[in-house]
Amino acid sequence: MEEFIARLLDLQDCDRDIDRLKADLESIPQEIKIHRKDTEGHEARFNLFRDNLDSIRGKQKKLAGDRADNVTRVTDYKSRLISLKSNSEYTAMLKQISHTEKMNDQIDNMIIEAMYEEDEASQVLERALKERDRAVKRSAIREESLREKLKEIESSLAVSQVRRAEIAAKVDQKQLKMYEKSRSAGHREVVTGIKNGSCGGCLTKIPPQSAGEIKGGKTYICPLCGSYVVWTTDSSF
Ligand SMILES: [Zn+2]
């Protein structure tokens, strides 16, 4: 392998590391966001179940109040019975009493039903609370480790960038410009290996004679993608 190719290859390996580190770095805030969203989902579920339980308890309170009012009413009706003069008034009052008592029978049934509802809603809420707390804890631990990872990546990136500057300083200026122009145009493998007799960059078949020369250490420029095609450890033809 020619000297300038070896240097470009070094540079390319270093740039590949930097690209990977940058991609990792970018993925972390996204991951943190996902964890937070998960926690918010649990929070929302918990709030929903809590509101449901609150509304059941509100209903129970209302039923108990209605029931007490009716009891008071019946007591009042009964106390007025003796002072009633006519038969029709008396019968009407008895009817009123019976009606109010029936209403309270219905309310009693509703109170029992609401008790079951409250029981169930309490259990659901308790489960949601546990799930929420677990999610919050899990998310906090995960976020902490992601922040650690972020710091590690940042320091690796700084090291790689220093290393890159050192390598780049050794590359011929013209070659470096060509390499950087090619990379910024989206060409990630300025130096590539020959794979199965083809250019590793664009997969164009390389004539057998040229392939043989590549194996012998000669530099070949792919006519299609412009990559330097060299013999690497995983090369074959
Ligand atoms: Zn090519």
py3Dmol code that shows the C-alpha trace and the ligand (Angstrom):
import py3Dmol

protein = """\
ATOM      1  CA  MET A   1       0.000   0.000   0.000  1.00  0.00           C
ATOM      2  CA  GLU A   2       1.350   3.369  -0.926  1.00  0.00           C
ATOM      3  CA  GLU A   3       2.253   5.742   1.886  1.00  0.00           C
ATOM      4  CA  PHE A   4      -0.315   8.431   1.027  1.00  0.00           C
ATOM      5  CA  ILE A   5      -3.062   5.800   0.849  1.00  0.00           C
ATOM      6  CA  ALA A   6      -2.113   4.460   4.270  1.00  0.00           C
ATOM      7  CA  ARG A   7      -2.398   7.982   5.668  1.00  0.00           C
ATOM      8  CA  LEU A   8      -5.749   8.596   4.002  1.00  0.00           C
ATOM      9  CA  LEU A   9      -6.945   5.282   5.342  1.00  0.00           C
ATOM     10  CA  ASP A  10      -5.875   6.304   8.857  1.00  0.00           C
ATOM     11  CA  LEU A  11      -7.743   9.552   8.435  1.00  0.00           C
ATOM     12  CA  GLN A  12     -10.789   7.758   7.124  1.00  0.00           C
ATOM     13  CA  ASP A  13     -10.785   5.303  10.046  1.00  0.00           C
ATOM     14  CA  CYS A  14     -10.554   8.223  12.437  1.00  0.00           C
ATOM     15  CA  ASP A  15     -13.392  10.049  10.680  1.00  0.00           C
ATOM     16  CA  ARG A  16     -15.492   6.924  10.829  1.00  0.00           C
ATOM     17  CA  ASP A  17     -14.962   6.820  14.608  1.00  0.00           C
ATOM     18  CA  ILE A  18     -15.915  10.485  14.841  1.00  0.00           C
ATOM     19  CA  ASP A  19     -19.062   9.928  12.762  1.00  0.00           C
ATOM     20  CA  ARG A  20     -20.078   7.039  14.965  1.00  0.00           C
ATOM     21  CA  LEU A  21     -19.446   9.034  18.149  1.00  0.00           C
ATOM     22  CA  LYS A  22     -21.450  11.976  16.801  1.00  0.00           C
ATOM     23  CA  ALA A  23     -24.338   9.701  15.889  1.00  0.00           C
ATOM     24  CA  ASP A  24     -24.258   8.185  19.392  1.00  0.00           C
ATOM     25  CA  LEU A  25     -24.174  11.651  20.866  1.00  0.00           C
ATOM     26  CA  GLU A  26     -27.206  12.711  18.868  1.00  0.00           C
ATOM     27  CA  SER A  27     -29.162   9.618  19.814  1.00  0.00           C
ATOM     28  CA  ILE A  28     -28.929  10.266  23.557  1.00  0.00           C
ATOM     29  CA  PRO A  29     -31.292  13.254  23.922  1.00  0.00           C
ATOM     30  CA  GLN A  30     -33.779  11.300  21.819  1.00  0.00           C
ATOM     31  CA  GLU A  31     -33.489   8.311  24.141  1.00  0.00           C
ATOM     32  CA  ILE A  32     -33.942  10.512  27.197  1.00  0.00           C
ATOM     33  CA  LYS A  33     -37.053  11.961  25.568  1.00  0.00           C
ATOM     34  CA  ILE A  34     -38.480   8.469  25.043  1.00  0.00           C
ATOM     35  CA  HIS A  35     -37.980   7.606  28.721  1.00  0.00           C
ATOM     36  CA  ARG A  36     -39.603  10.841  29.810  1.00  0.00           C
ATOM     37  CA  LYS A  37     -42.553  10.217  27.539  1.00  0.00           C
ATOM     38  CA  ASP A  38     -42.976   6.770  29.050  1.00  0.00           C
ATOM     39  CA  THR A  39     -43.000   8.265  32.548  1.00  0.00           C
ATOM     40  CA  GLU A  40     -45.501  10.916  31.478  1.00  0.00           C
ATOM     41  CA  GLY A  41     -47.743   8.186  30.093  1.00  0.00           C
ATOM     42  CA  HIS A  42     -47.746   6.422  33.471  1.00  0.00           C
ATOM     43  CA  GLU A  43     -48.362   9.732  35.212  1.00  0.00           C
ATOM     44  CA  ALA A  44     -51.356  10.454  32.976  1.00  0.00           C
ATOM     45  CA  ARG A  45     -52.800   6.979  33.594  1.00  0.00           C
ATOM     46  CA  PHE A  46     -52.390   7.408  37.328  1.00  0.00           C
ATOM     47  CA  ASN A  47     -54.118  10.814  37.233  1.00  0.00           C
ATOM     48  CA  LEU A  48     -56.974   9.385  35.222  1.00  0.00           C
ATOM     49  CA  PHE A  49     -57.583   6.581  37.747  1.00  0.00           C
ATOM     50  CA  ARG A  50     -57.245   9.003  40.653  1.00  0.00           C
ATOM     51  CA  ASP A  51     -59.862  11.294  39.100  1.00  0.00           C
ATOM     52  CA  ASN A  52     -62.124   8.294  38.613  1.00  0.00           C
ATOM     53  CA  LEU A  53     -61.792   7.297  42.275  1.00  0.00           C
ATOM     54  CA  ASP A  54     -62.427  10.902  43.344  1.00  0.00           C
ATOM     55  CA  SER A  55     -65.598  11.029  41.293  1.00  0.00           C
ATOM     56  CA  ILE A  56     -66.831   7.724  42.796  1.00  0.00           C
ATOM     57  CA  ARG A  57     -66.199   9.109  46.277  1.00  0.00           C
ATOM     58  CA  GLY A  58     -68.031  12.288  45.331  1.00  0.00           C
ATOM     59  CA  LYS A  59     -70.963  10.185  44.213  1.00  0.00           C
ATOM     60  CA  GLN A  60     -70.910   8.259  47.514  1.00  0.00           C
ATOM     61  CA  LYS A  61     -70.973  11.469  49.477  1.00  0.00           C
ATOM     62  CA  LYS A  62     -73.922  12.723  47.468  1.00  0.00           C
ATOM     63  CA  LEU A  63     -75.833   9.447  47.988  1.00  0.00           C
ATOM     64  CA  ALA A  64     -75.187   9.506  51.734  1.00  0.00           C
ATOM     65  CA  GLY A  65     -76.408  13.107  51.873  1.00  0.00           C
ATOM     66  CA  ASP A  66     -79.569  12.285  49.907  1.00  0.00           C
ATOM     67  CA  ARG A  67     -80.208   9.311  52.153  1.00  0.00           C
ATOM     68  CA  ALA A  68     -79.840  11.397  55.337  1.00  0.00           C
ATOM     69  CA  ASP A  69     -82.154  14.047  53.904  1.00  0.00           C
ATOM     70  CA  ASN A  70     -84.773  11.409  53.204  1.00  0.00           C
ATOM     71  CA  VAL A  71     -84.479   9.979  56.720  1.00  0.00           C
ATOM     72  CA  THR A  72     -85.006  13.476  58.129  1.00  0.00           C
ATOM     73  CA  ARG A  73     -87.942  13.935  55.787  1.00  0.00           C
ATOM     74  CA  VAL A  74     -89.590  10.669  56.870  1.00  0.00           C
ATOM     75  CA  THR A  75     -89.150  11.572  60.549  1.00  0.00           C
ATOM     76  CA  ASP A  76     -90.750  14.930  59.843  1.00  0.00           C
ATOM     77  CA  TYR A  77     -93.657  13.375  57.917  1.00  0.00           C
ATOM     78  CA  LYS A  78     -94.313  10.894  60.700  1.00  0.00           C
ATOM     79  CA  SER A  79     -94.358  13.621  63.345  1.00  0.00           C
ATOM     80  CA  ARG A  80     -96.941  15.508  61.312  1.00  0.00           C
ATOM     81  CA  LEU A  81     -99.247  12.496  60.925  1.00  0.00           C
ATOM     82  CA  ILE A  82    -100.982  12.960  64.313  1.00  0.00           C
ATOM     83  CA  SER A  83    -101.868  16.562  63.620  1.00  0.00           C
ATOM     84  CA  LEU A  84    -103.596  15.764  60.318  1.00  0.00           C
ATOM     85  CA  LYS A  85    -107.368  16.233  60.401  1.00  0.00           C
ATOM     86  CA  SER A  86    -108.779  14.483  57.357  1.00  0.00           C
ATOM     87  CA  ASN A  87    -108.525  10.938  56.166  1.00  0.00           C
ATOM     88  CA  SER A  88    -107.368  12.018  52.706  1.00  0.00           C
ATOM     89  CA  GLU A  89    -104.560  14.131  54.153  1.00  0.00           C
ATOM     90  CA  TYR A  90    -103.511  11.195  56.301  1.00  0.00           C
ATOM     91  CA  THR A  91    -103.510   8.766  53.366  1.00  0.00           C
ATOM     92  CA  ALA A  92    -101.563  11.237  51.232  1.00  0.00           C
ATOM     93  CA  MET A  93     -98.947  11.595  53.949  1.00  0.00           C
ATOM     94  CA  LEU A  94     -98.617   7.819  54.334  1.00  0.00           C
ATOM     95  CA  LYS A  95     -98.074   7.606  50.584  1.00  0.00           C
ATOM     96  CA  GLN A  96     -95.418  10.288  50.803  1.00  0.00           C
ATOM     97  CA  ILE A  97     -93.663   8.380  53.595  1.00  0.00           C
ATOM     98  CA  SER A  98     -93.773   5.121  51.660  1.00  0.00           C
ATOM     99  CA  HIS A  99     -92.473   6.828  48.538  1.00  0.00           C
ATOM    100  CA  THR A 100     -89.552   8.421  50.394  1.00  0.00           C
ATOM    101  CA  GLU A 101     -88.685   5.122  52.064  1.00  0.00           C
ATOM    102  CA  LYS A 102     -88.697   3.388  48.688  1.00  0.00           C
ATOM    103  CA  MET A 103     -86.375   6.063  47.369  1.00  0.00           C
ATOM    104  CA  ASN A 104     -84.003   5.302  50.192  1.00  0.00           C
ATOM    105  CA  ASP A 105     -84.113   1.581  49.382  1.00  0.00           C
ATOM    106  CA  GLN A 106     -82.938   2.497  45.891  1.00  0.00           C
ATOM    107  CA  ILE A 107     -80.262   4.758  47.322  1.00  0.00           C
ATOM    108  CA  ASP A 108     -79.094   1.905  49.574  1.00  0.00           C
ATOM    109  CA  ASN A 109     -78.617  -0.290  46.514  1.00  0.00           C
ATOM    110  CA  MET A 110     -76.711   2.493  44.789  1.00  0.00           C
ATOM    111  CA  ILE A 111     -74.522   2.933  47.876  1.00  0.00           C
ATOM    112  CA  ILE A 112     -73.626  -0.776  47.842  1.00  0.00           C
ATOM    113  CA  GLU A 113     -72.864  -0.595  44.126  1.00  0.00           C
ATOM    114  CA  ALA A 114     -70.671   2.469  44.653  1.00  0.00           C
ATOM    115  CA  MET A 115     -68.791   0.612  47.391  1.00  0.00           C
ATOM    116  CA  TYR A 116     -67.862  -2.129  44.940  1.00  0.00           C
ATOM    117  CA  GLU A 117     -66.891   0.495  42.381  1.00  0.00           C
ATOM    118  CA  GLU A 118     -64.729   2.256  44.939  1.00  0.00           C
ATOM    119  CA  ASP A 119     -63.021  -0.999  45.880  1.00  0.00           C
ATOM    120  CA  GLU A 120     -62.197  -1.789  42.291  1.00  0.00           C
ATOM    121  CA  ALA A 121     -61.087   1.751  41.465  1.00  0.00           C
ATOM    122  CA  SER A 122     -58.824   1.759  44.543  1.00  0.00           C
ATOM    123  CA  GLN A 123     -57.122  -1.419  43.420  1.00  0.00           C
ATOM    124  CA  VAL A 124     -56.671  -0.105  39.886  1.00  0.00           C
ATOM    125  CA  LEU A 125     -55.234   3.133  41.257  1.00  0.00           C
ATOM    126  CA  GLU A 126     -52.841   1.288  43.540  1.00  0.00           C
ATOM    127  CA  ARG A 127     -51.538  -0.747  40.614  1.00  0.00           C
ATOM    128  CA  ALA A 128     -51.138   2.381  38.501  1.00  0.00           C
ATOM    129  CA  LEU A 129     -49.276   4.055  41.353  1.00  0.00           C
ATOM    130  CA  LYS A 130     -46.844   1.141  41.610  1.00  0.00           C
ATOM    131  CA  GLU A 131     -46.339   1.096  37.853  1.00  0.00           C
ATOM    132  CA  ARG A 132     -45.801   4.824  37.775  1.00  0.00           C
ATOM    133  CA  ASP A 133     -43.266   4.734  40.599  1.00  0.00           C
ATOM    134  CA  ARG A 134     -41.430   1.881  38.910  1.00  0.00           C
ATOM    135  CA  ALA A 135     -41.348   3.795  35.624  1.00  0.00           C
ATOM    136  CA  VAL A 136     -40.101   6.958  37.321  1.00  0.00           C
ATOM    137  CA  LYS A 137     -37.341   5.022  39.084  1.00  0.00           C
ATOM    138  CA  ARG A 138     -36.378   3.101  35.961  1.00  0.00           C
ATOM    139  CA  SER A 139     -36.332   6.274  33.907  1.00  0.00           C
ATOM    140  CA  ALA A 140     -34.197   8.133  36.449  1.00  0.00           C
ATOM    141  CA  ILE A 141     -31.623   5.336  36.519  1.00  0.00           C
ATOM    142  CA  ARG A 142     -31.577   5.121  32.750  1.00  0.00           C
ATOM    143  CA  GLU A 143     -31.301   8.873  32.343  1.00  0.00           C
ATOM    144  CA  GLU A 144     -28.421   8.983  34.800  1.00  0.00           C
ATOM    145  CA  SER A 145     -26.539   6.324  32.855  1.00  0.00           C
ATOM    146  CA  LEU A 146     -27.287   8.082  29.571  1.00  0.00           C
ATOM    147  CA  ARG A 147     -25.817  11.278  30.988  1.00  0.00           C
ATOM    148  CA  GLU A 148     -22.724   9.336  32.018  1.00  0.00           C
ATOM    149  CA  LYS A 149     -22.522   7.904  28.535  1.00  0.00           C
ATOM    150  CA  LEU A 150     -22.911  11.377  27.074  1.00  0.00           C
ATOM    151  CA  LYS A 151     -19.884  12.577  29.042  1.00  0.00           C
ATOM    152  CA  GLU A 152     -17.844   9.553  27.962  1.00  0.00           C
ATOM    153  CA  ILE A 153     -18.727  10.082  24.309  1.00  0.00           C
ATOM    154  CA  GLU A 154     -17.901  13.774  24.537  1.00  0.00           C
ATOM    155  CA  SER A 155     -14.465  13.038  25.931  1.00  0.00           C
ATOM    156  CA  SER A 156     -13.851  10.273  23.353  1.00  0.00           C
ATOM    157  CA  LEU A 157     -14.887  12.701  20.661  1.00  0.00           C
ATOM    158  CA  ALA A 158     -12.453  15.316  21.919  1.00  0.00           C
ATOM    159  CA  VAL A 159      -9.641  12.727  21.877  1.00  0.00           C
ATOM    160  CA  SER A 160     -10.584  11.590  18.370  1.00  0.00           C
ATOM    161  CA  GLN A 161     -10.677  15.149  17.106  1.00  0.00           C
ATOM    162  CA  VAL A 162      -7.174  15.801  18.398  1.00  0.00           C
ATOM    163  CA  ARG A 163      -6.017  12.573  16.808  1.00  0.00           C
ATOM    164  CA  ARG A 164      -7.687  13.514  13.560  1.00  0.00           C
ATOM    165  CA  ALA A 165      -5.865  16.844  13.442  1.00  0.00           C
ATOM    166  CA  GLU A 166      -2.564  14.994  13.962  1.00  0.00           C
ATOM    167  CA  ILE A 167      -3.294  12.541  11.174  1.00  0.00           C
ATOM    168  CA  ALA A 168      -4.594  15.245   8.833  1.00  0.00           C
ATOM    169  CA  ALA A 169      -1.392  17.231   9.331  1.00  0.00           C
ATOM    170  CA  LYS A 170       0.543  14.313   7.836  1.00  0.00           C
ATOM    171  CA  VAL A 171      -1.652  14.039   4.743  1.00  0.00           C
ATOM    172  CA  ASP A 172      -0.618  15.901   1.628  1.00  0.00           C
ATOM    173  CA  GLN A 173      -2.670  19.103   1.359  1.00  0.00           C
ATOM    174  CA  LYS A 174      -3.959  18.338  -2.123  1.00  0.00           C
ATOM    175  CA  GLN A 175      -4.965  14.828  -1.111  1.00  0.00           C
ATOM    176  CA  LEU A 176      -6.612  16.147   2.030  1.00  0.00           C
ATOM    177  CA  LYS A 177      -8.688  18.659   0.081  1.00  0.00           C
ATOM    178  CA  MET A 178      -9.777  15.991  -2.379  1.00  0.00           C
ATOM    179  CA  TYR A 179     -10.630  13.623   0.472  1.00  0.00           C
ATOM    180  CA  GLU A 180     -12.636  16.203   2.385  1.00  0.00           C
ATOM    181  CA  LYS A 181     -14.495  17.374  -0.693  1.00  0.00           C
ATOM    182  CA  SER A 182     -15.391  13.796  -1.480  1.00  0.00           C
ATOM    183  CA  ARG A 183     -16.570  13.125   2.072  1.00  0.00           C
ATOM    184  CA  SER A 184     -18.645  16.267   2.291  1.00  0.00           C
ATOM    185  CA  ALA A 185     -20.329  15.163  -0.928  1.00  0.00           C
ATOM    186  CA  GLY A 186     -21.482  12.083   0.984  1.00  0.00           C
ATOM    187  CA  HIS A 187     -18.767   9.720  -0.172  1.00  0.00           C
ATOM    188  CA  ARG A 188     -17.879   7.820   2.966  1.00  0.00           C
ATOM    189  CA  GLU A 189     -15.227   5.494   1.543  1.00  0.00           C
ATOM    190  CA  VAL A 190     -12.626   7.491  -0.287  1.00  0.00           C
ATOM    191  CA  VAL A 191     -10.282   4.571   0.314  1.00  0.00           C
ATOM    192  CA  THR A 192     -11.998   1.249  -0.039  1.00  0.00           C
ATOM    193  CA  GLY A 193     -11.074  -2.413  -0.173  1.00  0.00           C
ATOM    194  CA  ILE A 194     -11.557  -4.676  -3.150  1.00  0.00           C
ATOM    195  CA  LYS A 195     -14.372  -7.070  -2.292  1.00  0.00           C
ATOM    196  CA  ASN A 196     -15.218 -10.131  -4.381  1.00  0.00           C
ATOM    197  CA  GLY A 197     -13.281  -8.539  -7.214  1.00  0.00           C
ATOM    198  CA  SER A 198     -15.363  -5.357  -7.061  1.00  0.00           C
ATOM    199  CA  CYS A 199     -14.875  -1.818  -5.805  1.00  0.00           C
ATOM    200  CA  GLY A 200     -15.961  -1.783  -2.138  1.00  0.00           C
ATOM    201  CA  GLY A 201     -17.447   1.677  -2.657  1.00  0.00           C
ATOM    202  CA  CYS A 202     -19.768   1.199  -5.621  1.00  0.00           C
ATOM    203  CA  LEU A 203     -19.510  -2.569  -6.316  1.00  0.00           C
ATOM    204  CA  THR A 204     -18.269  -2.077  -9.866  1.00  0.00           C
ATOM    205  CA  LYS A 205     -16.407  -5.124 -11.122  1.00  0.00           C
ATOM    206  CA  ILE A 206     -12.667  -4.552 -11.416  1.00  0.00           C
ATOM    207  CA  PRO A 207     -10.781  -6.213 -14.309  1.00  0.00           C
ATOM    208  CA  PRO A 208      -8.833  -9.283 -13.061  1.00  0.00           C
ATOM    209  CA  GLN A 209      -5.490  -7.839 -14.118  1.00  0.00           C
ATOM    210  CA  SER A 210      -6.099  -4.653 -12.108  1.00  0.00           C
ATOM    211  CA  ALA A 211      -7.321  -6.736  -9.189  1.00  0.00           C
ATOM    212  CA  GLY A 212      -4.057  -8.638  -9.258  1.00  0.00           C
ATOM    213  CA  GLU A 213      -2.119  -5.395  -9.255  1.00  0.00           C
ATOM    214  CA  ILE A 214      -4.178  -4.115  -6.332  1.00  0.00           C
ATOM    215  CA  LYS A 215      -3.236  -7.259  -4.426  1.00  0.00           C
ATOM    216  CA  GLY A 216       0.371  -6.527  -5.280  1.00  0.00           C
ATOM    217  CA  GLY A 217       0.096  -3.171  -3.546  1.00  0.00           C
ATOM    218  CA  LYS A 218      -0.710  -0.910  -6.453  1.00  0.00           C
ATOM    219  CA  THR A 219      -3.262   1.846  -6.023  1.00  0.00           C
ATOM    220  CA  TYR A 220      -6.262   1.711  -8.320  1.00  0.00           C
ATOM    221  CA  ILE A 221      -8.772   4.490  -8.840  1.00  0.00           C
ATOM    222  CA  CYS A 222     -12.309   3.274  -9.481  1.00  0.00           C
ATOM    223  CA  PRO A 223     -13.426   4.806 -12.767  1.00  0.00           C
ATOM    224  CA  LEU A 224     -17.018   4.986 -11.575  1.00  0.00           C
ATOM    225  CA  CYS A 225     -16.949   6.364  -8.015  1.00  0.00           C
ATOM    226  CA  GLY A 226     -13.393   7.680  -7.858  1.00  0.00           C
ATOM    227  CA  SER A 227     -12.476   5.676  -4.732  1.00  0.00           C
ATOM    228  CA  TYR A 228      -8.949   4.502  -4.147  1.00  0.00           C
ATOM    229  CA  VAL A 229      -9.322   0.743  -4.208  1.00  0.00           C
ATOM    230  CA  VAL A 230      -6.720  -1.119  -2.155  1.00  0.00           C
ATOM    231  CA  TRP A 231      -6.098  -4.593  -0.783  1.00  0.00           C
ATOM    232  CA  THR A 232      -7.375  -4.905   2.786  1.00  0.00           C
ATOM    233  CA  THR A 233      -7.489  -7.783   5.271  1.00  0.00           C
ATOM    234  CA  ASP A 234     -11.011  -8.735   4.140  1.00  0.00           C
ATOM    235  CA  SER A 235     -10.296  -8.338   0.420  1.00  0.00           C
ATOM    236  CA  SER A 236     -10.897 -11.092  -2.107  1.00  0.00           C
ATOM    237  CA  PHE A 237     -11.346 -11.551  -5.845  1.00  0.00           C
TER     238      PHE A 237
END
"""
ligand_1 = """\
1
ZN
Zn -16.195 2.438 -7.222
"""
view = py3Dmol.view(width=600, height=400)
view.addModel(protein, "pdb")
view.setStyle({"model": 0}, {"cartoon": {"style": "trace"}})
view.addModel(ligand_1, "xyz")
view.setStyle({"model": 1}, {"stick": {}})
view.zoomTo()
view.show()
